[in-house]
Structures are given as structure tokens and as C-alpha cells.
Amino acid sequence: MSESNFQEIVQDWLAKVPPTDPIVVVITHNRYEQVLQCLESLLKEEVALAVIDDGSTDRLVIPALKRLKEQYDFIYLQKESSDGTVPTINQAFAWFAPRDVVVIRSDTIMPAGWLPRLKKAAYRRTNIATATAFSNYGGILSVPHRNASDPSIASGLNLEQVDKLIQQTSIHLTPVVPSTFCHCVYYKRNALEAVGFLDEALPDLVAETDFSHRANAAGYMQVVADDLFVFYKGLDFIQPEQQADLQAGLQALQGRYSWHNPWLKEASGTRRSTLAVALEAGRAAFLGYRVAVDATILKLEPDGTQIWTIELIRALATNPIRRKLCPKLILIVQNGVSQRVLKPVEDLLDDLEIVPYSVMQGLPKAYFDILFRPLQLQSLDNLYDFRNVAARFVLTQLDFIGYTNPGYHSSFKVWDDYRHLTEFSFAAADGVTFFSNDALDDALLQGMEVDPDRACIIGAGVDHHFFQAPSEAPAKSERFANEPFLLMLGTNYKHKRRSFAVEILKVLRRDYGWNGHLVMAGPSMPWGSSAAEEALQRLEDRDDTLLGNHLHYLGAVSEGEKRWLLEKAALVLYPSNYEGFGLVPFEAASVGTPCLTALSTSVQEVLGDEVVYLESYDPAVGARQVWEMVASEAAGRCQVEAINRRAQLFTWQGVAEKTWQFFEKLLKMPPRRLESTEQPDIDRGLKSAYLDLQNEYVRLKSWADVLNQRVIEVVGSRDYRIIKRLTRP
């Protein structure tokens, strides 16, 4: 077939192709095995395929192409001699006008269903000139590693499996890139008409980049179908004599477009880049996501918060979704943490990776796909450290009691700093988890920056598995151990309303003749506590015969002591006016003890409608309700059963599943960018610190001036001269 007949043959063939279909062009020149592999992958698809042989001299190639032509419906054009790849591509552009053209290199293998995805990317905007795909050997478009030519795409995975994983992890950003890459390129006809064809003065592998920059200058852009992966053999076929031409072409390219290399580096190497985000998603398809949990709170002696953290870690590590998403759950721990601290999770070390906090300083930016802080932040330093190494930062907000009340802090400045930290944390977080809808509503009420798509109610687990501390009688328990007692469990924050419980005890003893006790157990808080009120109350009640020695303050108790108190108590009082979740009722019911709670904030949402609540903060009403539940075994049992039924909704595996599902959702969304308006008000803190230092300096200088004046007075005095003379050696 002579080349002069090509145009006529092409036009006849095009008449049979739907007018909106792009023409898929493969240019062959020797390389028998690669050509067959490429065509085999393409012929599985219903595409308008054109094979142009550029003067192959390999005796196997031409017969093989002719045999395929007899079996499959595609157009085959055989050139008598080679013009080179770039001129042949330009010929294809001209022959197949006015169609879009997809150029596939003959050493490329395409996965199933590739063309619709590539076309969709190309037509995401009207001013897109080219679209390409990720591959194993694609320069800055390589995943998971740069230019890996090994034919084994990934251990134990074939192309179809890898491509499926790429689709699953893709965020569908369609990143804009400086230039296309030659393995497979979708050229849109309007761009070819506006920009022109490839520059035949440039060698192969360079001409495509030159076209891209000319298109960029004309207002077009080049994009990547980030849900598509193709296998590319690579550049190992370049002959030594071609290397000189390639290097000369690259130098010419840099001379024409001085910004080319810096742009390549910026496009893939900065955190702001959509390409960098898409590449990380592609990497995760091969290697899994890197998900870390801030476990720096873990210490030798576990308290309630640490127990919650450990139970959550255990549930997250063992959840099936974790095993699907990431090889191991990463724990960030305190520097030099002992094995004793990690003992609660030592049976899960195959599922965990332990990273000391200090190591984060040396990690690349956005190293973790997600870093989860299961607690509220305590400092901006933590936020900076976490945000720097995490593509997505997720925090947990329990409640806003400290945000709304300055009395819970040592000074107004400390409160103001805490408010600022909370506000900026919400602005900087990619996702926020809450224990209840009430907590989320409170966040919105307080004006926090909460995106509904980036917020999740995960609840809390009440089925503690690991921590089942044996009962241990607390000190001084002999004073009430053999008589019934009410228990208040928790801190002495004012909103816990311990004073209300004392008033209930008075009414119980006065009006109902109850000979029981009231036990307060929980740590004393330095600020925001009811300590002053309780001290005054104790002073007033010192001679009160109603109370006598029936009121007991135990302070902080261990987990074993807490369990003993819960088991022995006749009833647990929980009249708190503010809770982010409310664990105490579940703890009480788990050992068969009823709990009577206030109807406030999240408590009703968590406990449901079957539970009996305190009707008011009137001590007489409260005492009546307590008496009815204490005096009636049936009433107490009904309360316990109602709470235990509700507890079935709050399991640690349930929390883990919701959390992982939330992570999956966030991983399908691009990370948030911190705009300049969102940057922390560093000046605010610095100015405050500077003013404090300045005031201290003024105070010290004034004191020093007084001291110096006194020294001058002393030195100049008659007594000083006498003493100095008498003590002269």
C-alpha cells in the first residue's frame, strides 16, 4: 500500500466510526513482543484503533500485524520506510482530522475500560488540550515510585488489579500538570487546530512537552486522569546514539521554557499541588494508606482518658476496614516510652507501627495520609507538628465547657489562648469527630468552622474489654462500706453539681429517715471547681445532725477502687449540667447499679427515652426520685436494664467502624488548604508574651533602681565607713 493512498483509505474507514469517537493510534516500529502486548490489550476494547507501522525492519512484526488485521476490525497502515515517531504522529493528526486522537506508544499496556476515563478527564474543561494517565514509568506521573521499569508492576498484582486499586483510591481531582507524558496522550482536536502539531525538529519524548507548553501559552492546560493506570515499559529501548539527540532536545526545551524544570518540581513536590495529592492516593493503591493515631497521652498509670484511648486504638487496629486500607495502624507515642506503657496493646504489635514523637521532625511533609488526634488539642505546637506531617488532620472535640467558661482556666489570658487554639484547630482540621450530635450542635452554636461533610458523630464505646480492674476497697471505705450509700463519680467541676447531691442527702435523711451516705469520688480540679462551695458547705454542716459523718470525699480513685464503689453503691447520682457524652451511667449499669441522671445536653441523646431522669434540680423532687429507685428493687432493675440495652449501641468496634468509614470518606476528598486568613494569629500570642515580659522587666528594673539607691545610701553612710574600717584585714 502506497502512502499516497492512505488518506482515501482513512476517509473510507472513518465513515464507519461514530463521529464522537476518538481515534486510538498506535505507531509500531520493530519491538515485536511489546507491539503484540500493546495491541492485545487494546483489541479487548471497542475502540476505533489505527495501527501505523513506521517502516519496521523486524521480520516478525509485519506478518504479525497482518494476522491480527484478519482477526480484528482496525485500520492498518504500513509505511515503506521510517519517518520517525514525531513526523508519523503529525501524519496521524492530519489523516484523522477532525477527530480527537489518542496516541498510544507501542510499549504501553492498557487496562480494561481505559478510554472512557481518559476522555472524561480530557473533557472536564473546554480548554484542556491533552489528558494522560498514571503509570509505573511516567516521570512525575509515576506511582508508587518514580520511573520503575520492572515489569512486575507490584508484588502479586497484575495490571488489571493495580488499575482497579487506583480507581478505588482516586480522589478524581484531574490534576493540571506542566506537560503531558508520552505513554498515552489524548489530544483534543480544538487544541491541535489552535496550537499546531508537534515540532518535528525536536526528538521524540521532547516534542510532546514542547506542544504542552505551546498549548499552555495559548490558554490550554494538560491534565491527568488520576483514576487510570497504564503499564509503560520505559526508556530502556533508547539506543546510545539516540541519547545525544535526546539531551540536545532537553537543552533546547529548557532554553525555550526556562520554567519547565521548576514547574515540574513544584507540581509534584509541594503540598498545595493537586498532583501531589493524587500521587499520594496512587501510592496508597500500591502500598496502603498511612494512618496514624496520636497516642502520646499513654502513660504508666491509665486514667479514664487513657483507657478510652487504648480501647479505641485496639478497636481501630483490629477492625476489618483497617486491614483493607492500611498495612498497620501507626501510633505516635512519647519519646522513650517504656514497654510497660505499650503493654495494653502488646498483643497487637503485628497490626501496629510505633513512632516516637521526635521522629516526626524528620518526616517529609504530608507523610501520613491521616493523623488522628482522639482528644482535644492542648497547644498550637501540637497542631503545627501534626499538620506538617499529615495530609489530613482529624481531631476529636468532646465538649465546649472549657471554651465557654473562663472560670475553668487559671487566668483570662489562658482562657483566651484556649479559645484561640480551639477555633484554629477547627479551621485547620480536615475532619472533626464528636461523641454526640449535641456536641456538634454546640460547635455550630459557638461559631466553629464545621463543614458537614468533614464532621462525624462516632460516639464512644462503653464495652471496655482490656481494662477489667478487680474490685479494691478505697481507703476510709470502712466508714460507709456496711451501710447503703449514694455515689457521685467524677471531678469537682461546678457543672457536675455535687452540692445538689448533698442537698438530696439532707432531704433523704430528714424526710425519709434514710440512714445512708453520700460518697464523692473523683479528682479535684485547680480551676472551675466547686471546692470553695463544698468547703463552705462542710463548714455549715459540721454540726448538722442530718449529715453527721454521712458525707465522704475520697478524691481521685483507681480503676479498681472505682469498680468497688460502683458495685457497692445503692445508686449513682449523675446530676451534671453539661456532658459531651456521659460514661458514668453505663459504668454503673454494667455492674448492676442504677444511675439517676439529669436531663441535660448529650445525656438524653445517649441514654434514650426509656431511662428515668431527674425531673428538676429541686432537692425535694430529686430526693423523692432517688428514694423511689433505692426503695424499689424493681425500679432500680428497670433503670439498669434500660441503660444496658442502650449500651449495645455504643461498642468500641462500632466506634472503630464509624471512624474508619469517616477516614475513607476523607481520603476521597482533597486535603484542606490553610489559606492566609486561616493562619494562626502568632502575633497575638507573641505580643501577649512580650507585654508580660515587658511588665516584668519594668517591675524588676524598678526594684533594681530601689536596691541601687539603697546601696548608695548605705555605702555613703557613717556606719558603713566604720564597719569597713573595723573589718579591714
VENMOWO-V866759 format. One line per field, one symbol per residue. ss: DSSP state (H for helix, E for strand, C for the rest). phi: phi as a letter, one per 20 degrees, with the letter a starting at -180 (. if undefined). burial: # if it has 16 or more other ideal C-beta (glycine too) atoms within 10 Angstrom, else .. Layout:
ss = ???
phi = ???
burial = ???
//
This chain:
ss = CCHHHHHHHHHHHHCCCCCCCCEEEEEECCCHHHHHHHHHHHCCCCCEEEEEEECCCCHHHHHHHHHHHHHCCCEEEEECCCCCHHHHHHHHHHHCCCCCEEEEECCEECCCCHHHHHHHHHCCCCCEEEEEEEECCCHHHECCCCCCCCCCCECCECHHHHHHHHHHHCCCCCCEECCCCCCEEEECHHHHHHHCCCCCCCCCCCHHHHHHHHHHHCCCEEEEEEEEEEEECCCCCCCHHHHHHHHHHHHHHHHHCCCHHHHHHHHHHCCCCHHHHHHHHHHHHHHCCCEEEECCCCCCCCCHHHHHHHHHHHHHHHCHHHHHHCCCEEEEECCCCCCCHHHHHHHHHHHEEEEEHHHHHHCCCCCECEEEECCCCCCHHHHHHHHHHECCEEEEECCCHHHHCHHHCCCHHHHHHHHHHHHHHHHHCCEEEECCHHHHHHHHHCCCCCCHHHEEECCCCCCCCCCCCCCCCCCCHHHCCCCCEEEEECCCEHHHCHHHHHHHHHHHHHHCCCCCEEEEECCCCCCCECHHHHHHHHHHCCCCCCCCCCEEEEECCCHHHHHHHHHHCCEEEECCCCCCCCCHHHHHHHCCCCEEEECCCCHHHHHCCCCCEECCCCHHHHHHHHHHHHHCHHHHHHHHHHHHHHHCCCCHHHHHHHHHHHHHHHHCCCCCCCCHHHCCCHHHHHHHHHHHHHHHHHHHHHHHHHHHHHHHHHHCCHHHHHHHHHCCC
phi = .effeffffffffffeegfeffeeddddbmlgfffffffgffffdecedcddeemfdffeffgfffffffecebecddefbeeoffgfffffgffefeefcdedffddddefmffgffffffdfcfeeeccccfbfccmfdebecfleegffgbgmcegfffffffffefelelfecgbfcffbceeefffffednefeffefgmdfffgggfffgfenebdccfedcccecfodfeffgfeffffffffffffffcfegfgfgfffdddfffffgffffffgffednfddccfdfffcfdfdgfffgffffgffffefgfgffebfbeedecffmfefffegfcffdffdccecfgffgfeffflfefbcddfcffdbfggffffffddfcdccddfbcfffecffecfbfffffffffffffgffefebcdcebfffffffffenfecegfdcbedmbedefefecfffbfffmfffcfecfbecddqfegfffmfffffffggfgfeedmfeeccddcqfeefcmeegfffffffffegdfffeldddcdemfcffffffffffeffadecegebbfboeggfffffdndfcddeebkegfgfeneeeedffaefgfffffffffeffdffffffffffffffffecdffffffffffffgfffedfgfeefgfeffffggffffffffffffffffffffffffffffffgeefffffffffeff
burial = .....#...#..##..#....###########.######.###...########.#....##.##..#.....######.....#########.##..#############..##.######.....#################...#....##....#..######.####################..##..#.###..###############...###############..........##..##.##...#..#..##..##....##############.###########...#.#.############.#..#..##.######...#...##.##..#..##..#.#..#.....############..#.##.###################.##.##.....#.###.################.###.##....###...###.#######.........#..#..#....#########################....#.#######....#####..#..#...#.....#..#####..#.#.######.########################.######.########...####....#..######.##.....#.###.##..##..########.##.##..##.####.......#....#............................................
//
